[in-house]
């Protein structure tokens, strides 16, 4: 799956994407040339505002190279959910799992999703389809092309089919006081949900104020707070969350 949205028309991104895709196809083709029983099929989906199946999975690698050469950035938006959905639909309409074939999706993009579906935000739509692929045992890999840290993290979470933690890695956490140097404010946003202060997987402060700065304007769909579990879990009773913009 190759992104053909408008931003792909800058910094040679489209050219680099096409060259990378062709290298991948040629590697698969070289394996087929050595082993006649090598029957790995590759398809091509392009996506911007919408998704289009350019070539259904095939062993005609020469036709794939031609299709890749014909791609160009069309100036649209970025829709991650629809190409994943199109791949899932193809796999199951053709019953490839029943034929013993493993199924994989590779999505290449230079941006974050900007197109949702119905009531779902762009991120929710992408993760909805990614989670569906995972539930159906379809491998999902993502490739970030010339992306910011935020975009790279987004693609990593889509590949892992998990919800995106905006506070993790890209933020700065502070607290009014620190109970011990073992429990810095950053422990609360290190990605761990264990909540056990005694194994240093949670933070501890002697006063109630703790703050995280995301460092940039980011859309937030929900806020989840994971409490301490080892002891004094009631310390967060009646806690309040304030959002400052």
TAJO-V713902 format. One record per residue. N is the residue number from 1. RES is the residue in one letter. PHI is phi in radians with two decimals (* if undefined). PSI is psi in degrees with one decimal (none if undefined). D_FIRST is the distance of its C-alpha to the first C-alpha in Angstrom with 1 decimal. Layout:
BEGIN
n: {N;N}
res: {RES;RES}
phi: {PHI;PHI}
psi: {PSI;PSI}
d_first: {D_FIRST;D_FIRST}
END
This chain:
BEGIN
n: {1;2;3;4;5;6;7;8;9;10;11;12;13;14;15;16;17;18;19;20;21;22;23;24;25;26;27;28;29;30;31;32;33;34;35;36;37;38;39;40;41;42;43;44;45;46;47;48;49;50;51;52;53;54;55;56;57;58;59;60;61;62;63;64;65;66;67;68;69;70;71;72;73;74;75;76;77;78;79;80;81;82;83;84;85;86;87;88;89;90;91;92;93;94;95;96;97;98;99;100;101;102;103;104;105;106;107;108;109;110;111;112;113;114;115;116;117;118;119;120;121;122;123;124;125;126;127;128;129;130;131;132;133;134;135;136;137;138;139;140;141;142;143;144;145;146;147;148;149;150;151;152;153;154;155;156;157;158;159;160;161;162;163;164;165;166;167;168;169;170;171;172;173;174;175;176;177;178;179;180;181;182;183;184;185;186;187;188;189;190;191;192;193;194;195;196;197;198;199;200;201;202;203;204;205;206;207;208;209;210;211;212;213;214;215;216;217;218;219;220;221;222;223;224;225;226;227;228;229;230;231;232;233;234;235;236;237;238;239;240;241;242;243;244;245}
res: {X;X;X;X;X;X;X;X;X;X;X;X;X;X;X;X;X;X;X;X;X;X;X;X;X;X;X;X;X;X;X;X;X;X;X;X;X;X;X;X;X;X;X;X;X;X;X;X;X;X;X;X;X;X;X;X;X;X;X;X;X;X;X;X;X;X;X;X;X;X;X;X;X;X;X;X;X;X;X;X;X;X;X;X;X;X;X;X;X;X;X;X;X;X;X;X;X;X;X;X;X;X;X;X;X;X;X;X;X;X;X;X;X;X;X;X;X;X;X;X;X;X;X;X;X;X;X;X;X;X;X;X;X;X;X;X;X;X;X;X;X;X;X;X;X;X;X;X;X;X;X;X;X;X;X;X;X;X;X;X;X;X;X;X;X;X;X;X;X;X;X;X;X;X;X;X;X;X;X;X;X;X;X;X;X;X;X;X;X;X;X;X;X;X;X;X;X;X;X;X;X;X;X;X;X;X;X;X;X;X;X;X;X;X;X;X;X;X;X;X;X;X;X;X;X;X;X;X;X;X;X;X;X;X;X;X;X;X;X;X;X;X;X;X;X}
phi: {*;-2.13;-1.23;-2.12;-1.18;-0.99;-1.16;-1.24;-1.57;-2.03;0.92;1.05;-1.11;-1.12;-1.09;-1.14;-1.12;-1.14;-1.12;-1.13;-1.12;-1.18;-1.08;-1.08;-1.07;-1.15;-1.14;-1.13;-1.11;-1.15;-1.19;-1.17;-1.19;-1.46;-2.11;-1.12;-1.53;-1.34;-2.14;-1.21;-1.71;-2.22;-2.06;-2.39;-2.13;-1.85;-2.57;-2.46;-1.17;-2.20;-2.02;-2.31;-1.37;-1.42;-2.45;-1.24;-0.88;-2.61;-1.77;-1.49;-1.19;-1.11;-1.18;-1.14;-1.04;-1.10;-1.13;-1.13;-1.05;-1.47;-1.32;-2.67;-1.21;-1.89;1.45;-1.48;-1.54;-2.13;-2.08;-1.41;-1.15;-1.14;-1.13;-1.12;-1.09;-1.11;-1.17;-1.04;-1.08;-1.13;-0.96;-1.51;-1.28;-1.78;0.91;-1.21;-1.15;-1.13;-1.60;1.40;-1.61;-1.34;-2.14;-2.42;-2.08;-2.14;-1.97;-1.98;-2.65;-1.95;-2.66;-1.65;-1.15;-2.20;-2.13;-1.76;-2.58;1.07;-1.47;-1.42;-1.22;-0.94;-1.17;-1.08;-1.12;-1.11;-1.22;-1.05;-1.25;-1.14;-1.15;-1.14;-1.07;-1.08;-1.11;-1.68;1.09;-1.74;-1.18;-2.26;-2.09;-2.20;-2.18;-1.64;-1.98;0.97;-1.94;-1.29;-1.03;-1.09;-1.15;-1.09;-1.12;-1.03;-1.14;-1.11;-1.25;-1.14;-1.09;-1.42;0.99;-2.26;-1.29;-1.43;-1.61;-1.23;-1.42;-1.44;1.34;-1.77;-2.16;-2.12;-1.87;-2.41;-2.53;-1.09;-2.44;-2.19;-1.06;-2.74;-1.09;-1.24;-2.11;-1.23;-1.03;-1.12;-1.06;-1.32;-2.27;-1.61;1.61;-1.54;-1.91;-1.07;1.30;-1.73;-1.13;-1.26;-1.86;1.06;-1.88;-2.50;-1.65;-2.57;-2.30;-1.50;-2.23;-1.35;-1.51;-2.34;-2.46;-2.20;-1.92;-1.30;1.46;-2.88;-1.33;-2.42;-1.27;-1.98;-1.52;-2.81;-2.14;-2.13;-2.03;-1.83;-1.45;-1.13;-2.20;-1.28;-2.85;0.97;-1.15;-1.33;-1.10;-1.65;-1.06;1.08;-1.20;-2.13;-1.93;-1.97;-1.97;-1.94;-2.05}
psi: {124.5;129.7;127.6;23.7;170.6;-37.0;-18.8;-5.8;7.0;156.9;32.3;24.1;-43.1;-42.7;-44.8;-38.5;-44.7;-41.3;-40.5;-42.1;-41.3;-35.8;-42.1;-47.1;-41.7;-34.5;-42.8;-40.7;-36.2;-34.4;-38.4;-32.7;-30.8;-38.4;108.4;-16.8;0.6;108.0;38.3;121.8;142.0;136.4;174.1;125.7;131.5;147.8;144.0;-109.9;-36.1;174.2;141.1;129.1;111.0;-46.5;125.2;157.7;129.5;161.5;7.4;81.7;-28.6;-39.5;-32.0;-43.2;-42.0;-42.3;-40.7;-42.1;-26.9;-1.7;147.0;151.6;131.5;3.5;8.9;-170.9;-167.0;113.5;104.2;-34.4;-42.9;-43.0;-37.3;-42.0;-40.2;-39.7;-43.6;-44.3;-41.8;-48.5;-42.4;-25.3;-23.8;2.3;44.3;-29.6;-35.1;-23.4;10.4;14.7;134.6;150.6;135.3;145.7;132.8;118.1;123.8;129.5;160.5;12.3;-176.5;157.1;139.9;1.8;123.3;-162.5;120.6;-127.3;-6.2;136.5;166.7;-42.8;-44.3;-41.0;-44.4;-46.7;-31.6;-47.5;-35.5;-42.0;-34.9;-41.6;-44.2;-41.9;-25.7;12.9;34.9;120.9;138.5;118.5;147.3;148.6;122.6;125.1;110.3;50.9;156.7;169.7;-38.1;-44.3;-39.8;-43.2;-39.5;-49.4;-34.7;-40.1;-34.9;-41.5;-39.0;-9.3;49.7;163.9;148.0;120.8;100.9;-22.9;-18.3;132.0;-39.7;13.0;167.8;123.3;141.2;158.6;154.4;-43.7;163.9;124.9;-40.8;152.4;-15.8;-21.7;65.6;164.3;-31.2;-19.4;-27.3;-11.8;34.3;6.2;-11.1;140.5;9.7;-41.4;12.9;102.8;-28.4;-19.2;16.8;37.4;6.6;162.3;168.8;131.3;147.9;-8.5;158.8;-9.8;123.7;143.1;144.3;133.3;116.3;-14.7;-7.9;166.9;120.4;137.6;130.8;123.2;-33.5;161.1;126.0;129.1;127.1;124.5;165.0;149.6;-21.9;-41.3;157.9;36.9;-18.9;-6.0;-22.7;9.6;139.5;25.1;149.1;144.2;124.4;135.4;123.1;133.3;none}
d_first: {0.0;3.8;6.8;9.5;12.2;15.7;15.8;13.4;16.4;18.6;19.6;17.7;14.4;12.6;14.7;14.1;10.3;10.9;13.7;11.9;9.4;12.5;14.5;12.5;12.8;16.5;17.2;16.3;18.3;21.2;21.5;21.7;24.3;26.5;26.2;26.3;25.5;22.1;19.9;16.4;14.0;10.5;8.4;5.9;4.6;5.6;7.2;10.5;13.4;12.0;9.0;9.5;9.0;9.7;10.6;11.5;11.9;14.6;16.8;17.3;15.6;17.5;15.9;12.4;13.8;15.2;12.2;10.5;13.9;14.0;11.3;13.2;13.4;15.0;16.7;15.4;14.9;12.1;11.2;9.5;11.4;10.6;6.9;8.3;11.4;10.2;9.1;12.4;14.3;13.3;14.3;17.5;18.5;18.5;20.2;18.5;20.0;23.4;22.9;22.6;19.0;17.2;13.7;10.9;7.5;6.0;4.7;6.1;8.5;12.2;13.6;14.6;13.9;16.5;16.1;17.7;18.9;22.6;24.5;21.6;20.8;17.2;17.5;19.1;16.5;13.6;16.0;17.3;14.1;13.5;17.1;16.9;14.3;16.8;19.7;18.5;18.1;14.4;13.4;10.9;10.2;9.3;9.9;12.2;12.8;16.4;16.7;20.0;21.1;20.5;16.8;16.5;18.5;16.3;13.2;15.6;17.0;13.8;13.2;16.9;16.8;19.9;21.3;21.3;24.7;25.4;28.8;27.6;27.4;27.2;30.6;34.3;36.7;40.5;43.4;47.0;48.5;47.4;49.4;48.6;46.6;44.9;43.3;41.7;39.9;36.6;36.9;36.0;32.5;31.7;29.2;31.9;33.2;36.2;38.7;41.4;43.3;45.3;42.4;41.2;38.0;39.2;41.1;44.7;46.6;50.3;49.7;47.2;45.2;41.7;39.1;35.5;34.3;30.5;31.1;29.2;28.7;26.1;25.6;27.0;26.4;28.9;31.3;32.1;35.1;35.9;39.6;41.8;42.8;45.3;48.1;49.0;46.1;48.2;48.1;45.1;47.0;47.0;44.4;43.0;39.7;39.9;37.1;38.0;36.1}
END
